[in-house]
Amino acid sequence: MASTKAQISRRNFVKAMAAVSAGSAFALAGCGSQRAGGSSKSADGDFTITFAQASDPRGLDPAMVDDGESAMVMVQVYENLLQYEDDSCAVKPGLAESYEVSDDGLTYTFKIRTGVKYHDGTDFNAAAAKASIERQLEPQRTEDMPYAAFTFGSEADGNGIASIDAPDDTTLVIKLRAASTAFLANLAMCMASPIVSPTAAEGGKLNESPVGTGPYKFVSWTKNSDIKLERNEDYWDKDNAGKAKNIVFRFIAESASRVTALANGEADIISGIDEAVVSQVENNGDKVYKTDGMNINYLAFNTQSETFKTADARKAFAKAVNVQELVDSLYNGYATYANSVMPLWMAPYDSDIQQTQYDPDAAKSELAALGITKVKCITYSVSRPYNGKGGTALAESVQGYLSKVGVDMTIDQFDWTSYKDAVQAGNYDVCFYGWNGDNGDPDNFMNLLSVDDTAMNVARYSNDEYKALIAKGLSTPAGSERDDVYHQCEQIVAEDQVWLPISHSQNLLGHKANVEGYVYHPTAVVFLRNCTKSA
């Protein structure tokens, strides 16, 4: 085997991640001064950080959820075999001290860290890591594990984990069915990959009472109100132990109400804000952190609905919407028009991709010829990191364009948790969706349309050629050949008009002026272990 410290056959992967970091304009939240010491109040650690977000998590078992609200809490409680650098998706050691990869890229051997305990007192070792991953592999995998197939692969697709073994307490051996350029990055993701307590997993309560090895321990969850965490005083990494004694996540649905909570000192950090409140936050004497987002905001056509089962129908709809105008008017400079699913700065973004052009006259005649006069739309009511305006405002903007070409688009809106269920039920012609990148790899943006899981593939799209390209891209080392594969994928998505890409949003976070040290990661989660608060 070739050591990752010396020679590793997949070394191009790390180089690719470094390139993503260099080109992304991402930064560590609070670089410099926010890493420096705080007041005596911060130094003694007897303070609480209150983080306000739009809604409750869907759950707190990383195998069972796929939403940002869940991730925001989970990253404080759980840890992974590998972790990302603070300002990129390049990986570094986590619960695994080191790893080796065979020359053929199929066998990964991890040296497991010793002296680590879960919050419930269970010892962390290779067997615990194996159990955490193995429960998401076939045949144990269940249909309600949304990230399992993406992260760990499947036998039917001929990819992912073929076997996992723990020959002793400090060695974990994972063998893949096919080489995967994204595998190491997948192991650092905040979904699926966090290593949970086997004792807690057997108890079946992880989704309500998470147990990990991280710097903070779960205390309580009052639905529609708050989640309370406390510092893990026995944390294994003393140099990076949590600085705040307590962390409280509050759930405040309205953006304006979160801004008020920040101004009143009822929250120290708020997420899910949009450009409409940026000046208000700043005028209150609070701060706004801004960075380019690794995200996509889009409309998905239900390709299995009678209305949009053909590409011609989907393109006729797309011609009715002036996406550039919509983005400019709705987001006021805090989002960029999405010419592709891939963010503009991210390799292998293809600037030559041509989306369907705005042509309302053609849209009107084509939709009429197809007999499309009504469209059923579902959307979410809350703001999202990739859409600070929220799904309702976005849907109403599109509705306005459709009305000009003689189409009545009805809108049903849901809170976020209910929306996930509505999407999976599939009773819609179009829906609005999006996500923040999980691992910095192009597969993460293109893979969803190749899976059968309708919680992920909300367009319900199936294309054998596309699936074959996705499989090829995953196993091809980083470089021009791999980039070309994803260019072809982008072209197919555009030609089939599976999605109507809308925007790439800036990430915005509000915080009190005396709050420092948090890390707003490119994956849109916020790490709070080093967060301080001066008097």
SVG drawing of the C-alpha trace seen along z (x, -y; Angstrom):
<svg xmlns="http://www.w3.org/2000/svg" viewBox="-56 -52 63 61">
<polyline fill="none" stroke="black" stroke-width="0.4" points="0.0,0.0 1.1,-3.5 0.9,-5.8 -1.1,-9.0 1.8,-10.8 4.1,-9.8 2.6,-8.3 -1.1,-7.7 -2.7,-6.7 -5.6,-9.0 -3.4,-12.0 -5.1,-14.0 -8.2,-14.1 -6.5,-16.2 -5.0,-18.4 -8.4,-18.9 -9.9,-19.9 -7.1,-22.3 -7.8,-23.9 -11.5,-24.3 -10.4,-26.0 -8.1,-28.4 -10.7,-29.4 -13.7,-29.7 -13.1,-32.9 -14.2,-31.1 -12.7,-32.3 -12.6,-31.2 -15.3,-33.2 -13.6,-35.6 -10.0,-35.0 -7.4,-36.6 -9.2,-38.5 -11.9,-35.9 -9.3,-33.3 -7.6,-35.5 -8.5,-35.4 -11.6,-37.1 -12.5,-38.8 -12.2,-37.2 -15.8,-36.0 -14.7,-34.0 -11.5,-32.8 -13.3,-31.1 -15.7,-29.4 -18.8,-30.2 -21.0,-31.6 -23.7,-30.4 -23.9,-30.8 -27.4,-31.0 -27.8,-30.2 -31.2,-31.0 -32.3,-29.2 -35.6,-28.9 -36.8,-25.5 -36.2,-22.4 -34.0,-19.7 -35.8,-16.8 -33.8,-14.6 -30.4,-14.1 -29.3,-10.7 -26.9,-11.4 -28.1,-8.3 -31.7,-9.5 -31.6,-13.2 -30.6,-15.4 -31.4,-18.9 -29.2,-21.9 -31.1,-22.5 -30.2,-19.0 -26.6,-19.3 -26.1,-22.6 -26.7,-20.8 -25.1,-17.4 -21.7,-18.9 -21.3,-20.1 -22.1,-16.6 -20.6,-14.1 -17.3,-13.6 -16.0,-11.7 -13.1,-9.5 -11.9,-12.5 -12.8,-16.1 -12.5,-19.1 -10.1,-21.9 -11.8,-25.1 -11.9,-26.9 -12.2,-24.1 -13.2,-20.5 -9.6,-19.2 -9.6,-16.4 -7.5,-16.0 -7.4,-13.4 -10.4,-13.2 -11.3,-10.1 -8.9,-8.3 -5.3,-9.5 -4.1,-8.5 -5.0,-6.3 -3.5,-4.4 -4.9,-3.7 -3.8,-0.8 -2.3,-1.6 -5.5,-0.5 -7.6,-2.8 -9.8,0.0 -8.6,0.6 -8.5,-2.1 -6.9,-1.3 -7.5,-3.7 -5.6,-3.9 -8.2,-4.6 -7.5,-7.1 -7.3,-5.7 -8.4,-7.2 -11.7,-8.5 -15.1,-7.9 -18.6,-8.6 -20.8,-10.9 -22.6,-7.8 -19.3,-6.4 -19.0,-3.8 -15.4,-3.3 -14.7,-4.5 -12.7,-2.0 -12.6,-0.4 -15.6,1.8 -17.7,-1.2 -16.7,-2.9 -17.5,0.2 -21.0,0.5 -21.8,-3.2 -21.1,-2.7 -22.3,0.9 -25.8,0.0 -26.1,-2.1 -24.8,0.7 -26.9,3.3 -28.8,5.3 -29.1,3.3 -29.8,0.1 -33.4,-1.1 -35.3,-3.4 -35.4,-6.3 -31.6,-6.7 -31.4,-9.5 -27.6,-9.8 -26.6,-6.2 -26.4,-5.2 -24.7,-8.5 -22.1,-8.2 -21.4,-4.5 -22.6,-3.2 -24.7,-0.2 -24.2,3.3 -26.7,2.7 -24.7,-0.3 -21.4,1.5 -19.8,-1.2 -19.2,-2.0 -18.2,0.2 -17.8,3.9 -16.7,4.9 -15.7,3.3 -13.6,5.0 -12.1,4.1 -9.3,6.7 -8.3,4.9 -9.3,1.9 -7.2,-0.5 -7.5,0.7 -10.4,0.3 -10.2,1.7 -12.7,0.6 -12.7,2.2 -14.5,0.6 -16.2,2.2 -14.8,-0.5 -12.3,-3.3 -14.0,-6.5 -12.3,-9.9 -14.9,-11.3 -14.7,-8.6 -12.4,-10.4 -14.4,-13.6 -17.6,-11.6 -16.2,-10.3 -16.0,-13.9 -19.6,-14.9 -22.0,-15.9 -24.6,-13.5 -24.3,-9.7 -20.6,-9.7 -20.5,-10.9 -19.6,-8.1 -22.4,-7.4 -22.3,-5.5 -23.2,-1.8 -24.9,-1.6 -27.1,-4.6 -27.8,-3.2 -29.0,0.1 -31.3,-1.8 -33.1,-3.3 -33.2,-6.9 -30.4,-8.6 -32.8,-10.7 -34.1,-12.4 -31.1,-12.0 -27.8,-12.1 -24.6,-10.5 -21.3,-11.2 -17.7,-12.0 -17.7,-15.7 -17.0,-18.8 -20.6,-19.2 -23.1,-16.8 -26.8,-16.7 -29.0,-17.8 -32.6,-18.3 -34.9,-19.1 -38.1,-21.0 -39.9,-20.8 -40.6,-24.1 -38.6,-25.9 -34.9,-24.9 -32.2,-22.3 -29.7,-22.6 -26.1,-21.3 -23.4,-21.3 -19.6,-21.2 -18.1,-17.8 -15.7,-18.1 -14.0,-14.8 -13.4,-15.7 -10.3,-13.9 -8.8,-16.8 -8.1,-19.2 -6.6,-21.9 -9.8,-22.1 -12.4,-21.6 -15.5,-23.7 -15.0,-27.2 -18.7,-28.0 -20.2,-26.1 -23.5,-25.8 -24.9,-26.1 -28.6,-26.7 -30.3,-26.4 -33.5,-28.4 -36.1,-27.9 -37.6,-31.1 -39.4,-30.8 -39.5,-34.4 -36.3,-36.1 -37.4,-39.4 -38.0,-37.8 -34.5,-36.3 -33.1,-39.8 -35.1,-41.2 -33.8,-38.4 -30.3,-39.2 -30.8,-42.9 -32.3,-42.2 -29.5,-39.9 -31.8,-36.8 -29.5,-35.3 -25.8,-35.6 -25.8,-34.2 -28.7,-33.9 -28.8,-32.0 -31.3,-32.1 -31.3,-35.8 -31.7,-37.5 -30.5,-40.7 -33.7,-42.6 -32.5,-42.5 -28.8,-43.0 -28.9,-46.7 -31.3,-46.3 -28.8,-43.9 -25.9,-46.3 -27.9,-49.4 -28.6,-47.6 -24.9,-47.5 -24.7,-43.8 -22.5,-42.1 -23.2,-40.2 -20.8,-37.6 -20.9,-37.2 -19.3,-34.6 -19.9,-33.0 -22.0,-29.9 -21.3,-26.4 -25.0,-25.9 -27.7,-25.7 -31.3,-27.0 -33.6,-25.5 -37.0,-24.5 -37.5,-20.8 -39.9,-19.4 -41.6,-16.2 -40.7,-14.2 -43.2,-11.5 -46.2,-13.9 -48.5,-13.9 -47.9,-17.6 -44.1,-17.5 -43.2,-14.0 -41.7,-15.4 -38.7,-17.7 -40.7,-19.8 -43.2,-20.6 -40.5,-21.4 -38.7,-23.7 -42.0,-25.5 -42.4,-26.3 -38.8,-27.4 -39.2,-29.8 -41.9,-31.7 -39.5,-32.5 -36.9,-35.3 -34.6,-33.8 -31.9,-36.6 -34.5,-39.2 -36.0,-37.1 -32.7,-36.7 -31.8,-40.4 -35.1,-41.6 -35.6,-39.0 -32.1,-38.7 -30.7,-42.3 -27.1,-41.3 -26.8,-38.6 -27.2,-35.7 -25.8,-35.0 -27.8,-33.7 -27.2,-29.9 -26.3,-29.0 -25.7,-25.4 -26.2,-23.2 -22.5,-23.6 -21.4,-26.8 -19.6,-29.2 -16.2,-28.9 -16.2,-25.1 -14.4,-22.8 -15.6,-21.5 -18.2,-24.2 -18.9,-24.5 -19.5,-28.1 -20.6,-27.0 -23.7,-25.3 -26.8,-27.0 -30.0,-27.0 -33.4,-27.5 -33.7,-31.2 -36.5,-33.4 -39.1,-33.7 -42.6,-34.4 -44.2,-34.5 -42.9,-31.0 -43.8,-29.8 -47.4,-30.9 -47.9,-29.2 -46.1,-26.0 -47.8,-25.6 -51.2,-26.2 -50.4,-23.7 -49.5,-21.2 -52.8,-21.9 -51.0,-23.1 -53.1,-25.7 -52.6,-24.6 -49.5,-23.7 -49.4,-22.4 -46.5,-23.7 -45.4,-22.9 -42.8,-24.9 -41.4,-25.5 -42.4,-28.5 -39.2,-29.2 -35.9,-30.7 -33.1,-28.4 -29.3,-29.0 -29.5,-28.8 -32.7,-30.9 -32.9,-33.5 -36.2,-34.9 -37.9,-31.5 -39.7,-29.2 -43.0,-31.1 -41.6,-34.4 -39.7,-32.4 -42.8,-30.4 -44.9,-33.6 -42.3,-35.2 -42.4,-32.2 -46.2,-32.2 -46.2,-35.8 -44.3,-34.9 -46.6,-31.9 -49.7,-34.1 -48.4,-36.2 -48.4,-33.3 -51.9,-32.0 -50.9,-29.4 -52.4,-29.2 -49.8,-27.9 -51.3,-27.0 -49.0,-27.0 -49.2,-24.8 -46.6,-25.8 -45.4,-23.7 -43.1,-24.1 -39.7,-22.5 -40.3,-19.2 -43.7,-18.7 -42.3,-19.8 -39.8,-17.0 -42.7,-14.6 -44.7,-16.3 -41.9,-16.1 -41.4,-12.4 -45.1,-11.9 -44.7,-13.2 -48.1,-15.0 -46.8,-18.0 -45.8,-19.2 -43.0,-21.4 -41.3,-22.0 -38.5,-24.2 -35.4,-22.7 -31.7,-23.3 -28.8,-22.4 -25.4,-23.4 -22.5,-21.3 -21.6,-18.5 -18.1,-17.6 -16.7,-20.0 -16.8,-17.3 -18.8,-17.7 -20.4,-14.3 -22.2,-15.9 -24.0,-18.3 -24.7,-15.9 -25.3,-12.6 -28.8,-13.2 -30.4,-12.8 -28.9,-9.3 -30.5,-7.8 -33.9,-6.3 -34.5,-7.8 -37.2,-10.4 -36.3,-12.3 -33.1,-13.2 -34.0,-13.0 -37.1,-15.2 -37.3,-15.5 -37.9,-11.7 -35.6,-11.6 -34.1,-8.4 -31.6,-8.3 -29.3,-5.3 -26.7,-7.3 -26.6,-9.8 -26.2,-7.1 -23.3,-5.6 -21.6,-8.9 -22.0,-9.5 -20.5,-6.1 -17.6,-6.9 -17.0,-10.3 -16.9,-8.9 -14.2,-6.4 -12.1,-8.7 -9.2,-10.5 -9.4,-14.3 -8.3,-16.0 -9.4,-17.0 -10.9,-13.6 -13.1,-13.7 -14.1,-17.3 -15.2,-16.2 -17.5,-13.6 -19.3,-16.2 -19.5,-18.6 -21.4,-15.9 -23.7,-15.5 -24.4,-19.2 -25.2,-19.2 -27.7,-16.3 -29.5,-18.0 -29.8,-21.2 -31.0,-19.4 -33.6,-17.4 -34.6,-20.5 -34.8,-18.4 -34.3,-21.4 -34.7,-25.1 -31.5,-26.4 -32.1,-29.7 -29.3,-31.0 -26.2,-30.5 -26.6,-32.4 -24.2,-34.1 -24.1,-32.6 -25.2,-35.2 -24.9,-34.9 -25.7,-37.6 -23.9,-37.8 -23.3,-40.1 -20.3,-42.3 -18.8,-40.6 -19.1,-37.1 -16.0,-35.6 -14.2,-32.4 -17.0,-30.4 -16.2,-28.7 -18.7,-29.2 -17.7,-26.3 -18.1,-26.2 -20.6,-23.3 -22.8,-25.9 -22.6,-24.5 -21.2,-26.5 -18.7,-25.0 -19.1,-26.6 -16.4,-24.9 -14.0,-27.9 -16.8,-30.5 -16.2,-33.1 -18.3,-36.0 -16.8,-39.0 -18.6,-41.0"/>
</svg>
